[in-house]
Amino acid sequence: MTMSVISLPSHYHSPNRKARGRIVLVGKWRGDVDRLNKVPEVAEKLGISEKTVWAWIGARRLAVHRVGRSVRVPESEIRRILDDGYTPAQERQ
């Protein structure tokens, strides 16, 4: 089991906590956490426009994490899109 200590800025401190300025995380969390990418980073990695990334998010084609007003795409979703490959749209009849 691993243990990691993360230091936080002073405005995160609670006056009632003994371990001020630190959060201790116990377990295998580092290997389990994906890097979270911003929309422009996702667009650059996939070689598409930001507008397309936002459309895919709106259509729920990409899974995202929302933290407050920010939207982040996990690295595993980018790998999934790249692994799935390109499938052309069906022609309308």
C-alpha positions as CSV (number, residue, x, y, z in Angstrom):
1,M,0.0,0.0,0.0
2,T,1.3,3.4,-0.9
3,M,0.9,6.7,1.0
4,S,1.1,10.1,-0.6
5,V,1.0,13.5,0.9
6,I,-0.3,16.5,-1.0
7,S,0.4,20.0,0.3
8,L,-2.4,22.5,-0.1
9,P,-2.5,26.3,-0.2
10,S,-3.3,28.1,3.0
11,H,-6.9,29.0,2.0
12,Y,-7.8,25.2,2.0
13,H,-6.9,24.8,5.7
14,S,-9.5,24.2,8.2
15,P,-8.8,25.7,11.7
16,N,-10.2,22.5,13.4
17,R,-7.9,20.0,11.6
18,K,-4.7,18.8,13.1
19,A,-3.0,17.9,9.8
20,R,-3.2,21.5,8.5
21,G,-1.7,22.0,5.0
22,R,-1.7,18.3,4.0
23,I,-4.0,15.6,2.8
24,V,-2.8,12.0,3.2
25,L,-4.1,9.7,0.6
26,V,-3.7,6.0,1.3
27,G,-3.9,3.3,-1.3
28,K,-3.1,2.7,-5.0
29,W,-4.5,5.9,-6.3
30,R,-1.7,7.2,-8.6
31,G,-2.0,4.3,-11.1
32,D,-5.8,4.5,-11.1
33,V,-6.2,8.1,-11.9
34,D,-6.3,9.3,-15.6
35,R,-4.8,12.6,-16.6
36,L,-7.7,15.0,-17.2
37,N,-7.4,17.1,-20.4
38,K,-8.9,20.4,-21.3
39,V,-11.0,20.7,-24.4
40,P,-8.2,22.4,-26.5
41,E,-5.8,19.7,-25.5
42,V,-8.2,17.0,-26.6
43,A,-8.8,18.8,-29.9
44,E,-5.1,19.0,-30.5
45,K,-4.5,15.3,-29.6
46,L,-7.3,14.1,-31.9
47,G,-6.5,16.5,-34.7
48,I,-10.1,18.0,-34.7
49,S,-11.5,21.4,-33.9
50,E,-12.6,22.4,-30.4
51,K,-16.1,22.9,-31.8
52,T,-16.2,19.1,-32.7
53,V,-15.0,18.1,-29.2
54,W,-17.8,20.2,-27.7
55,A,-20.3,18.6,-30.1
56,W,-19.2,15.1,-29.1
57,I,-19.5,16.1,-25.4
58,G,-23.0,17.4,-26.0
59,A,-23.9,14.2,-27.9
60,R,-22.4,12.1,-25.1
61,R,-19.9,10.6,-27.4
62,L,-17.1,11.6,-25.0
63,A,-17.3,11.0,-21.3
64,V,-16.2,14.0,-19.3
65,H,-15.7,15.0,-15.7
66,R,-17.2,18.3,-14.6
67,V,-15.7,20.2,-11.7
68,G,-17.6,23.4,-11.1
69,R,-17.7,25.1,-14.5
70,S,-14.7,23.3,-15.9
71,V,-15.0,20.3,-18.2
72,R,-12.2,17.7,-18.4
73,V,-11.8,14.6,-20.7
74,P,-9.9,11.7,-19.2
75,E,-7.0,10.3,-21.1
76,S,-8.8,6.9,-21.3
77,E,-11.5,8.5,-23.4
78,I,-9.0,9.9,-25.9
79,R,-7.4,6.4,-26.1
80,R,-10.9,4.9,-26.6
81,I,-11.7,7.3,-29.5
82,L,-8.3,6.6,-31.1
83,D,-8.7,2.8,-30.7
84,D,-12.3,2.8,-32.1
85,G,-11.0,4.4,-35.3
86,Y,-13.0,6.4,-37.7
87,T,-16.4,5.2,-38.9
88,P,-18.0,7.1,-41.7
89,A,-21.5,8.3,-41.3
90,Q,-24.2,6.3,-43.1
91,E,-25.6,7.8,-46.3
92,R,-29.2,9.0,-46.1
93,Q,-31.6,7.4,-48.5
